[in-house]
Amino acid sequence: MSFQNKVGSLFPKFVATFLFVALTTAALAQSKPRARDLGVPFDGTPGTNNAITDVKGVEVGYTTLNSGSGDKAIRTGVTAVLPQGKNFNGRLFAAWHTLNGNGEMTGTTWIEESGGLGSPILITNTHSVGIVRDAVIEWGAKKFQGEGYSGDFSLPVVAETWDGYLNDINGFHVKKEHVFAALDSAKTGSIAEGNVGGGTGMVAHGFKAGTGTASRVLEARFGGYTVGVLVQANYGSRQLFTVAGVPVGREITDLQIKPGQPGMASNFRKTEEGAGSIIVVLATDAPLLSHQLKRIAHRIGLGVGKVGGRGENSSGDIFIAFSTANAAEFAKNEGIAKIDMLPNDRINMLFWATAQATEEAIINALVAAETMTGYKGNTVYALPHGRLQEALKKYNRLQKP
């Protein structure tokens, strides 16, 4: 019996919901305006899809859970990033960095020690990290028929941000079938943004946010390499929110988070100080070793800072970067591996591309997100496109689409 038939026989409502979400998010990936469509100016040249999937072999899949209301509101999901597709069973050079550690990303101790990444990267909500971790191990064990301990699939990378303003986070609604579905649905090409996957119930800079992506392609004289970024944005204060150098958060001071019940206002107070978290996944085809990818991961924070993140005390800002180059050599278990490496003196343009793609991915998440009412009637408003354009125009930063 196929995976879909198994799930269909046991979880018919889930399958129907998932298929609907898969179809609608595919359509949204093509029809929703993105930041560039609104005239937001960005530096650098994007790839074909302006997405992390512009790095050859990278696939992204989602399961989006959006149902119910009041105390039963479910606004969450799972995002899966497969560094080299569903059938990849090797290793890639990788590194991670935390700007502020009030968050979680599993598997990072082994990445730090080995310099390698041998599993998909999953992102979900804070209280679902455990089940997602267990599910991706099970998915890998079944798919690759592995036996016993594997540092690659036994220690997968699973990260989180907290969606409890909009989601019944203590209802533990993410199940292993949702993880399997996100992994099995992963694809290349254009991908959906905003209220999708793990980003479904997320908030950034006081506006509805979620999942966003962007990419940069270096000029041929700098190697022509591609850098792709995917973010799950759930961080930042309104007053520091900046788009293309424009203090948009100070121009749009209304549309604040609206508590659904009396007494709920205190739950939102910390958002004024930048509470929350952001997870950033970066892929590149540049031949970088783990120590160089550590340098790249550090530069992700520059892109977050440009939009207005400051690594605030209660914000978990955690980043991971990997290179798809050298995969065959890194996976060797005998002989001498012969590795290509970009000289450090040629890495600067990759630093630039990292900050640029991160900045745009965050703005894309905000532009794509839609106003959402969730847990106990709490409402988070979307960034209004027209008023964003007005602010850009006021500061002479609006670019003709």
C-alpha positions as CSV (number, residue, x, y, z in Angstrom):
1,M,0.0,0.0,0.0
2,S,1.4,3.5,-0.9
3,F,2.0,6.2,1.7
4,Q,-1.0,8.1,0.4
5,N,-3.3,5.1,0.6
6,K,-2.1,4.3,4.1
7,V,-2.7,7.9,5.3
8,G,-6.0,8.0,3.3
9,S,-7.4,5.0,5.1
10,L,-6.4,6.2,8.5
11,F,-6.6,9.9,8.2
12,P,-9.1,10.8,5.4
13,K,-9.7,14.4,6.6
14,F,-6.0,15.0,6.9
15,V,-5.4,13.9,3.3
16,A,-8.3,16.0,1.9
17,T,-7.0,19.0,3.8
18,F,-3.4,18.4,2.7
19,L,-4.3,18.0,-1.0
20,F,-6.3,21.2,-0.9
21,V,-3.4,23.0,0.8
22,A,-1.0,21.6,-1.7
23,L,-3.1,22.8,-4.7
24,T,-3.8,26.2,-3.2
25,T,-0.3,26.9,-2.1
26,A,1.0,26.0,-5.6
27,A,-1.3,28.5,-7.1
28,L,-0.4,31.1,-4.5
29,A,3.3,30.6,-5.3
30,Q,2.5,31.8,-8.8
31,S,-0.2,34.5,-8.2
32,K,0.7,36.4,-5.0
33,P,2.7,39.6,-5.4
34,R,6.1,39.6,-3.9
35,A,8.1,42.5,-2.6
36,R,9.7,43.3,-5.9
37,D,6.3,43.4,-7.6
38,L,5.3,46.2,-5.2
39,G,8.4,48.3,-6.1
40,V,10.6,47.5,-3.1
41,P,14.2,48.1,-4.3
42,F,16.8,45.4,-3.5
43,D,20.5,45.1,-4.3
44,G,21.8,42.1,-6.2
45,T,20.5,39.8,-8.9
46,P,18.0,37.2,-8.0
47,G,17.9,33.7,-9.5
48,T,15.1,32.3,-11.8
49,N,12.6,31.8,-9.0
50,N,14.2,34.2,-6.5
51,A,14.0,31.3,-4.0
52,I,16.2,28.9,-2.1
53,T,15.3,26.3,-4.8
54,D,17.4,28.2,-7.3
55,V,20.3,26.3,-5.8
56,K,20.3,23.1,-7.8
57,G,18.9,20.1,-6.1
58,V,17.3,21.9,-3.2
59,E,13.6,21.0,-2.6
60,V,11.0,22.5,-0.2
61,G,7.8,21.0,1.0
62,Y,5.0,22.2,3.3
63,T,2.2,20.9,5.4
64,T,-0.1,23.7,6.4
65,L,-2.7,23.2,9.3
66,N,-5.3,26.0,9.4
67,S,-8.6,25.1,10.9
68,G,-10.9,25.8,13.9
69,S,-11.4,29.0,15.9
70,G,-11.3,30.3,19.5
71,D,-9.7,27.9,21.9
72,K,-9.5,25.3,19.1
73,A,-7.8,27.4,16.5
74,I,-5.0,25.4,14.7
75,R,-2.6,27.7,12.8
76,T,0.6,25.8,12.4
77,G,2.5,23.4,10.2
78,V,5.7,21.9,9.0
79,T,8.3,23.2,6.5
80,A,10.8,20.7,5.0
81,V,14.0,21.8,3.2
82,L,15.7,18.9,1.5
83,P,19.3,19.9,0.6
84,Q,19.6,17.6,-2.4
85,G,16.1,16.1,-2.9
86,K,14.2,13.2,-1.4
87,N,16.7,10.5,-2.4
88,F,19.9,12.1,-1.1
89,N,21.6,10.0,1.4
90,G,25.0,11.6,1.6
91,R,26.7,14.6,3.4
92,L,27.2,18.2,2.6
93,F,29.5,20.7,4.3
94,A,27.5,22.8,6.7
95,A,27.7,25.2,9.7
96,W,25.3,27.0,12.0
97,H,25.3,30.1,14.1
98,T,23.0,31.6,16.7
99,L,22.6,35.4,17.0
100,N,20.5,34.8,20.1
101,G,19.8,31.5,21.7
102,N,16.3,31.7,23.0
103,G,15.2,29.0,20.6
104,E,16.0,25.5,19.3
105,M,17.7,23.8,16.4
106,T,18.4,20.1,17.0
107,G,21.4,18.3,15.4
108,T,23.7,21.3,15.6
109,T,26.2,19.7,18.0
110,W,27.0,17.1,15.4
111,I,27.2,19.7,12.7
112,E,29.6,21.7,14.8
113,E,31.8,18.6,15.4
114,S,31.7,17.0,12.0
115,G,31.2,20.0,9.7
116,G,28.6,18.1,7.8
117,L,24.9,17.9,7.2
118,G,23.3,14.6,6.3
119,S,19.6,15.1,6.9
120,P,16.7,17.3,5.8
121,I,16.0,20.5,7.7
122,L,12.6,20.8,9.3
123,I,10.9,23.9,10.8
124,T,7.8,23.9,12.9
125,N,6.4,25.4,16.1
126,T,8.2,25.4,19.4
127,H,6.1,22.6,21.1
128,S,6.3,20.3,18.1
129,V,10.1,19.9,17.7
130,G,10.1,16.5,19.4
131,I,7.6,14.8,17.3
132,V,9.0,16.4,14.1
133,R,12.4,15.1,15.0
134,D,11.2,11.6,15.7
135,A,9.2,11.6,12.5
136,V,12.0,12.6,10.2
137,I,14.2,9.9,11.7
138,E,11.4,7.4,11.0
139,W,11.0,8.7,7.4
140,G,14.7,8.3,6.8
141,A,14.9,4.9,8.4
142,K,12.1,3.6,6.2
143,K,13.3,5.3,3.0
144,F,16.9,4.2,3.2
145,Q,16.5,1.0,5.1
146,G,19.2,2.0,7.5
147,E,20.2,-0.2,10.5
148,G,21.1,1.1,13.9
149,Y,22.7,4.5,14.7
150,S,23.5,7.0,12.0
151,G,25.0,10.4,12.9
152,D,23.3,11.8,9.8
153,F,19.7,10.6,10.2
154,S,19.7,9.9,13.9
155,L,20.6,13.5,14.6
156,P,18.4,15.5,12.2
157,V,18.0,19.3,12.1
158,V,14.7,20.5,13.4
159,A,14.1,24.2,14.3
160,E,11.2,26.2,15.7
161,T,9.6,29.5,16.3
162,W,6.7,30.1,18.7
163,D,3.2,30.5,17.2
164,G,1.1,30.6,20.4
165,Y,-0.5,34.0,19.6
166,L,-2.5,32.4,16.8
167,N,-2.2,28.7,17.3
168,D,-3.4,26.4,20.0
169,I,0.3,25.5,20.6
170,N,-0.5,23.3,23.6
171,G,-2.9,21.2,21.6
172,F,0.1,19.5,19.9
173,H,-1.6,19.3,16.6
174,V,1.4,18.4,14.4
175,K,1.6,14.7,13.9
176,K,4.1,12.5,12.2
177,E,1.9,12.1,9.2
178,H,2.2,15.9,8.7
179,V,6.0,15.6,8.7
180,F,5.9,12.8,6.2
181,A,3.6,14.8,3.9
182,A,5.9,17.9,4.0
183,L,8.9,15.7,3.2
184,D,7.2,13.8,0.4
185,S,5.7,16.9,-1.2
186,A,9.0,18.7,-1.4
187,K,9.7,20.2,-4.9
188,T,12.0,22.5,-6.8
189,G,10.9,25.7,-8.6
190,S,8.7,28.4,-7.2
191,I,7.4,27.9,-3.7
192,A,4.6,29.4,-1.6
193,E,5.3,32.1,1.0
194,G,3.5,33.7,3.9
195,N,1.0,31.7,5.9
196,V,2.3,28.3,4.9
197,G,4.1,25.4,6.5
198,G,5.8,26.1,9.8
199,G,5.3,29.8,9.2
200,T,1.5,29.5,9.2
201,G,0.9,31.2,12.6
202,M,4.0,33.5,12.8
203,V,4.3,37.2,13.4
204,A,7.1,39.6,12.6
205,H,7.5,43.3,13.5
206,G,3.9,43.4,14.7
207,F,2.5,42.2,11.3
208,K,1.4,38.8,10.1
209,A,4.5,37.0,8.7
210,G,5.7,33.4,8.2
211,T,7.7,31.8,5.4
212,G,9.7,33.7,2.9
213,T,12.5,33.0,0.4
214,A,14.9,34.8,-2.0
215,S,18.1,34.1,-3.9
216,R,21.1,35.9,-5.4
217,V,23.3,35.0,-8.4
218,L,26.8,36.3,-8.4
219,E,28.4,37.8,-11.5
220,A,30.4,35.5,-13.6
221,R,33.6,37.3,-12.6
222,F,32.9,36.3,-9.0
223,G,32.2,32.7,-9.9
224,G,28.5,32.9,-10.9
225,Y,27.5,31.1,-7.7
226,T,24.0,31.0,-6.3
227,V,22.9,31.8,-2.7
228,G,19.4,30.9,-1.7
229,V,17.7,31.7,1.6
230,L,14.5,30.5,3.3
231,V,13.2,32.1,6.5
232,Q,10.6,31.4,9.1
233,A,10.1,35.0,10.5
234,N,8.5,35.5,13.9
235,Y,10.6,38.2,15.4
236,G,11.2,42.0,15.7
237,S,9.6,45.2,17.0
238,R,7.4,47.4,15.0
239,Q,9.3,50.6,15.7
240,L,12.5,49.2,14.2
241,F,10.9,47.7,11.1
242,T,12.8,48.9,8.0
243,V,12.2,48.2,4.3
244,A,14.9,49.3,1.8
245,G,16.1,51.9,4.4
246,V,12.7,53.3,5.0
247,P,11.4,53.3,8.6
248,V,8.1,51.6,7.6
249,G,7.3,50.6,11.2
250,R,7.2,54.3,12.2
251,E,5.1,55.2,9.2
252,I,2.5,52.5,9.9
253,T,1.9,52.6,13.6
254,D,-1.7,51.3,13.7
255,L,-2.8,47.8,12.7
256,Q,-1.3,46.5,16.0
257,I,-1.9,42.9,17.2
258,K,-5.5,42.8,18.5
259,P,-6.2,40.5,21.5
260,G,-9.4,38.5,21.1
261,Q,-10.3,38.6,24.8
262,P,-10.0,41.1,27.7
263,G,-6.8,40.5,29.6
264,M,-5.0,39.1,26.6
265,A,-3.1,42.3,25.9
266,S,-0.3,41.4,28.4
267,N,0.5,38.4,26.2
268,F,1.5,40.7,23.4
269,R,3.4,43.3,25.3
270,K,6.8,41.8,24.6
271,T,6.3,42.2,20.9
272,E,7.0,45.9,21.3
273,E,10.5,45.0,22.4
274,G,11.2,42.5,19.6
275,A,10.2,39.2,21.2
276,G,10.0,36.1,18.9
277,S,12.4,34.2,16.8
278,I,13.7,33.7,13.3
279,I,15.1,30.6,11.6
280,V,17.1,31.1,8.4
281,V,18.3,28.3,6.1
282,L,20.9,29.2,3.5
283,A,22.0,27.1,0.6
284,T,24.8,27.7,-1.9
285,D,26.5,25.9,-4.7
286,A,29.8,27.7,-4.0
287,P,32.5,25.2,-2.9
288,L,32.8,26.3,0.7
289,L,34.1,24.2,3.6
290,S,32.5,24.2,7.0
291,H,34.6,27.0,8.5
292,Q,33.7,29.2,5.5
293,L,30.0,28.3,5.9
294,K,30.3,29.4,9.5
295,R,31.4,32.8,8.2
296,I,28.5,32.8,5.9
297,A,26.1,31.9,8.7
298,H,27.4,34.9,10.7
299,R,26.5,37.3,7.8
300,I,22.9,36.1,7.9
301,G,22.5,38.3,10.9
302,L,23.4,41.4,8.9
303,G,20.3,40.8,6.7
304,V,18.1,40.3,9.7
305,G,19.5,43.5,11.2
306,K,18.8,45.5,8.1
307,V,15.1,44.8,8.4
308,G,15.1,45.7,12.1
309,G,16.1,42.6,14.1
310,R,18.5,43.1,17.0
311,G,18.8,39.6,18.4
312,E,16.6,40.6,21.4
313,N,16.7,38.8,24.6
314,S,13.6,36.6,24.1
315,S,14.2,36.1,20.4
316,G,15.8,32.8,19.1
317,D,17.7,33.8,16.0
318,I,19.3,30.6,14.6
319,F,20.9,30.1,11.2
320,I,22.2,27.2,9.2
321,A,24.2,27.3,6.0
322,F,25.2,24.4,3.7
323,S,27.0,24.0,0.4
324,T,25.9,21.5,-2.3
325,A,29.4,21.4,-3.7
326,N,31.7,18.5,-2.9
327,A,28.9,16.2,-2.0
328,A,30.4,13.1,-3.7
329,E,33.8,13.6,-2.1
330,F,32.5,14.4,1.4
331,A,30.5,11.1,1.4
332,K,33.6,9.0,0.7
333,N,34.4,6.5,3.4
334,E,37.7,5.3,2.0
335,G,40.7,6.7,0.2
336,I,41.5,10.4,0.1
337,A,38.8,12.9,-0.6
338,K,39.8,15.7,-3.0
339,I,37.8,18.8,-2.1
340,D,37.4,22.1,-4.0
341,M,37.5,25.2,-1.9
342,L,36.9,28.8,-2.8
343,P,39.8,30.9,-1.5
344,N,38.9,33.2,1.4
345,D,40.0,36.2,-0.6
346,R,37.1,35.5,-3.0
347,I,34.3,35.1,-0.5
348,N,33.2,38.7,0.0
349,M,30.5,38.7,-2.8
350,L,29.0,35.7,-1.1
351,F,28.8,37.7,2.1
352,W,27.0,40.5,0.3
353,A,24.6,38.0,-1.4
354,T,23.9,36.4,2.0
355,A,22.7,39.7,3.6
356,Q,20.8,40.7,0.5
357,A,18.9,37.4,0.1
358,T,18.1,37.3,3.8
359,E,16.7,40.8,3.8
360,E,14.5,40.1,0.8
361,A,13.3,36.7,2.1
362,I,12.0,38.4,5.3
363,I,10.2,41.1,3.3
364,N,8.7,38.5,1.0
365,A,7.3,36.7,4.0
366,L,5.6,39.8,5.2
367,V,4.3,40.8,1.8
368,A,2.9,37.4,1.2
369,A,1.2,36.9,4.6
370,E,-2.5,37.6,5.1
371,T,-4.4,38.9,8.1
372,M,-5.2,36.0,10.4
373,T,-7.5,35.5,13.4
374,G,-6.6,32.6,15.5
375,Y,-6.3,31.3,19.1
376,K,-8.9,32.9,21.4
377,G,-9.8,35.4,18.6
378,N,-6.4,37.0,18.6
379,T,-5.9,38.9,15.3
380,V,-2.6,39.8,13.5
381,Y,-2.9,42.2,10.5
382,A,-1.0,41.8,7.3
383,L,1.4,44.5,6.1
384,P,-0.8,46.7,3.9
385,H,0.8,46.8,0.4
386,G,-0.6,50.2,-0.6
387,R,0.7,51.9,2.6
388,L,4.1,50.2,2.2
389,Q,4.3,51.7,-1.3
390,E,3.3,55.1,0.1
391,A,6.0,55.0,2.7
392,L,8.6,54.0,0.1
393,K,7.4,56.8,-2.2
394,K,7.6,59.4,0.7
395,Y,11.3,58.6,1.1
396,N,12.0,58.4,-2.7
397,R,12.6,54.6,-2.5
398,L,9.7,53.3,-4.5
399,Q,10.9,51.5,-7.6
400,K,8.8,51.2,-10.7
401,P,7.8,47.5,-10.9
